Amino acid sequence: MASSLIVNLTAQNFEAEALKSATPILVDFWAEWCGPCKAIGPVLDELAGEYAGKVKIGKVNVDEQQDLAAQFGVRSIPTLLFIKNGQVVEQAVGAKGKGALKASLDKLVA
């Protein structure tokens, strides 16, 4: 992870960092070997800076956190979950462009 603003999410911290967070969060389920996952990484780094203080961005490595991936029904990666007040309010599968991600984040903070 390039940006220090992105939270590495695990089974140990997911509830506190994502579900009980007062700040909405975009959770990226990814893997090291996934080309599309690597492609959106820099975009997520940029968005973490642009939305700092308004939205958190977290990443779940599905190879290391298989139980979390199963809990949220992740079947394809990248899968992006937009969580607000402990609830998944939007889900996107596949690499999305910065414009589409910004539109989803703007809805999340509205």
KOLGUKE-483259 format. One record per residue (C-alpha): residue number from 1; residue in one letter; x, y, z. Coordinates in pm, 1 decimal, padded with zeros to 6 digits. Each point is the difference from the previous one (the first is absolute). Layout:
BEGIN
+-----+------+----------+----------+----------+
| seq | type |        u |        v |        w |
+-----+------+----------+----------+----------+
| NUM |    a |        X |        Y |        Z |
...
+-----+------+----------+----------+----------+
END
This chain:
BEGIN
+-----+------+----------+----------+----------+
| seq | type |        u |        v |        w |
+-----+------+----------+----------+----------+
|   1 |    m |  00000.0 |  00000.0 |  00000.0 |
|   2 |    a |  00147.1 |  00326.3 | -00107.5 |
|   3 |    s | -00210.1 |  00247.5 |  00197.2 |
|   4 |    s |  00029.4 |  00024.7 |  00376.7 |
|   5 |    l | -00364.3 |  00110.5 | -00003.1 |
|   6 |    i | -00119.8 | -00346.6 | -00103.1 |
|   7 |    v | -00086.6 | -00237.2 |  00283.8 |
|   8 |    n |  00102.4 | -00365.2 | -00022.1 |
|   9 |    l | -00311.2 | -00187.5 |  00113.4 |
|  10 |    t |  00007.4 | -00339.3 |  00169.1 |
|  11 |    a | -00248.1 | -00216.7 |  00186.7 |
|  12 |    q |  00141.9 |  00152.1 |  00320.1 |
|  13 |    n | -00064.2 |  00365.7 | -00085.7 |
|  14 |    f | -00281.8 | -00012.3 | -00259.6 |
|  15 |    e | -00283.4 |  00057.7 |  00243.9 |
|  16 |    a |  00166.4 |  00298.3 |  00168.4 |
|  17 |    e |  00145.4 |  00157.7 | -00316.9 |
|  18 |    a | -00289.2 | -00063.8 | -00240.2 |
|  19 |    l | -00326.2 | -00101.4 |  00165.4 |
|  20 |    k |  00019.8 |  00221.6 |  00309.5 |
|  21 |    s |  00178.9 |  00288.2 | -00167.3 |
|  22 |    a | -00159.3 |  00342.7 |  00031.6 |
|  23 |    t |  00155.0 |  00076.5 | -00339.7 |
|  24 |    p | -00135.0 | -00173.4 | -00313.0 |
|  25 |    i |  00246.5 | -00243.2 | -00154.9 |
|  26 |    l |  00074.1 | -00147.5 | -00340.5 |
|  27 |    v |  00130.1 | -00355.7 |  00043.3 |
|  28 |    d |  00202.2 | -00149.4 | -00285.3 |
|  29 |    f |  00018.2 | -00380.9 | -00006.5 |
|  30 |    w |  00313.0 | -00076.5 | -00203.1 |
|  31 |    a |  00290.6 | -00240.2 | -00053.1 |
|  32 |    e |  00365.3 |  00042.6 | -00095.7 |
|  33 |    w | -00039.8 | -00210.0 | -00317.2 |
|  34 |    c | -00309.2 |  00188.3 | -00127.0 |
|  35 |    g |  00076.7 |  00230.8 | -00294.5 |
|  36 |    p | -00315.5 |  00216.2 |  00027.1 |
|  37 |    c |  00061.7 |  00030.9 |  00375.4 |
|  38 |    k |  00346.4 |  00139.1 | -00065.6 |
|  39 |    a | -00141.9 |  00233.7 | -00264.3 |
|  40 |    i | -00237.5 |  00173.8 |  00242.7 |
|  41 |    g |  00255.0 |  00017.8 |  00281.9 |
|  42 |    p |  00145.1 |  00337.9 | -00105.8 |
|  43 |    v | -00351.8 |  00139.8 | -00047.7 |
|  44 |    l | -00093.3 | -00104.9 |  00353.3 |
|  45 |    d |  00320.5 |  00162.7 |  00129.0 |
|  46 |    e | -00099.7 |  00328.0 | -00168.6 |
|  47 |    l | -00354.9 | -00020.0 |  00132.5 |
|  48 |    a |  00126.3 | -00071.4 |  00352.9 |
|  49 |    g |  00174.8 |  00337.4 | -00012.6 |
|  50 |    e | -00288.8 |  00185.5 | -00162.0 |
|  51 |    y | -00258.6 | -00134.9 |  00245.1 |
|  52 |    a |  00220.1 |  00003.8 |  00311.8 |
|  53 |    g | -00213.8 |  00075.5 |  00303.8 |
|  54 |    k | -00322.2 | -00071.9 | -00191.7 |
|  55 |    v |  00039.1 | -00362.0 | -00110.1 |
|  56 |    k |  00240.9 | -00272.1 |  00108.5 |
|  57 |    i |  00137.0 | -00245.8 | -00252.4 |
|  58 |    g |  00091.5 | -00348.4 |  00111.2 |
|  59 |    k |  00137.1 | -00306.8 | -00174.3 |
|  60 |    v | -00065.1 | -00366.2 |  00073.2 |
|  61 |    n |  00247.0 | -00249.2 | -00147.8 |
|  62 |    v | -00230.4 | -00292.6 | -00086.6 |
|  63 |    d |  00286.5 | -00251.0 |  00008.0 |
|  64 |    e |  00077.5 |  00093.0 |  00361.6 |
|  65 |    q | -00357.2 |  00074.0 |  00113.6 |
|  66 |    q | -00209.3 | -00274.5 | -00161.1 |
|  67 |    d | -00258.6 |  00004.5 |  00279.4 |
|  68 |    l | -00071.2 |  00370.4 | -00054.0 |
|  69 |    a | -00035.9 | -00053.1 | -00374.1 |
|  70 |    a | -00244.0 | -00285.9 |  00063.3 |
|  71 |    q | -00193.0 |  00203.3 |  00259.6 |
|  72 |    f | -00071.1 |  00268.3 | -00260.6 |
|  73 |    g | -00061.6 | -00241.2 | -00288.5 |
|  74 |    v |  00301.3 |  00114.8 | -00199.9 |
|  75 |    r |  00022.0 | -00224.9 | -00306.0 |
|  76 |    s |  00196.2 |  00221.3 | -00239.8 |
|  77 |    i |  00270.0 |  00255.7 |  00062.2 |
|  78 |    p |  00033.7 |  00283.8 |  00018.7 |
|  79 |    t | -00322.6 |  00036.0 |  00195.8 |
|  80 |    l | -00062.2 |  00341.2 |  00152.3 |
|  81 |    l | -00239.7 |  00042.4 |  00291.2 |
|  82 |    f | -00122.2 |  00344.0 |  00102.7 |
|  83 |    i | -00091.1 | -00013.6 |  00370.3 |
|  84 |    k | -00182.2 |  00268.2 |  00196.0 |
|  85 |    n | -00127.8 | -00037.1 |  00356.7 |
|  86 |    g |  00100.9 | -00366.1 |  00001.5 |
|  87 |    q | -00204.4 | -00085.2 | -00309.8 |
|  88 |    v |  00111.7 | -00078.6 | -00353.9 |
|  89 |    v | -00178.9 |  00268.5 | -00202.8 |
|  90 |    e |  00161.3 | -00074.6 | -00336.5 |
|  91 |    q |  00211.1 | -00272.5 | -00156.1 |
|  92 |    a |  00205.2 |  00005.5 | -00319.5 |
|  93 |    v |  00182.2 | -00289.0 | -00165.4 |
|  94 |    g |  00289.3 |  00052.4 | -00237.5 |
|  95 |    a |  00239.3 |  00285.1 | -00059.0 |
|  96 |    k | -00183.8 |  00331.5 | -00008.3 |
|  97 |    g |  00129.8 |  00329.7 | -00129.6 |
|  98 |    k |  00072.8 |  00292.7 |  00226.4 |
|  99 |    g | -00314.9 |  00184.7 | -00112.0 |
| 100 |    a | -00228.0 | -00290.2 |  00088.4 |
| 101 |    l |  00170.5 | -00045.4 |  00336.9 |
| 102 |    k | -00026.2 |  00371.3 |  00077.7 |
| 103 |    a | -00373.2 | -00008.5 | -00081.0 |
| 104 |    s | -00046.8 | -00289.8 |  00242.6 |
| 105 |    l |  00208.4 |  00171.6 |  00270.2 |
| 106 |    d | -00193.8 |  00324.7 | -00042.7 |
| 107 |    k | -00324.4 | -00193.1 |  00057.8 |
| 108 |    l |  00158.1 | -00163.2 |  00304.5 |
| 109 |    v |  00080.4 |  00333.8 |  00165.5 |
| 110 |    a | -00322.7 |  00173.8 | -00104.2 |
+-----+------+----------+----------+----------+
END
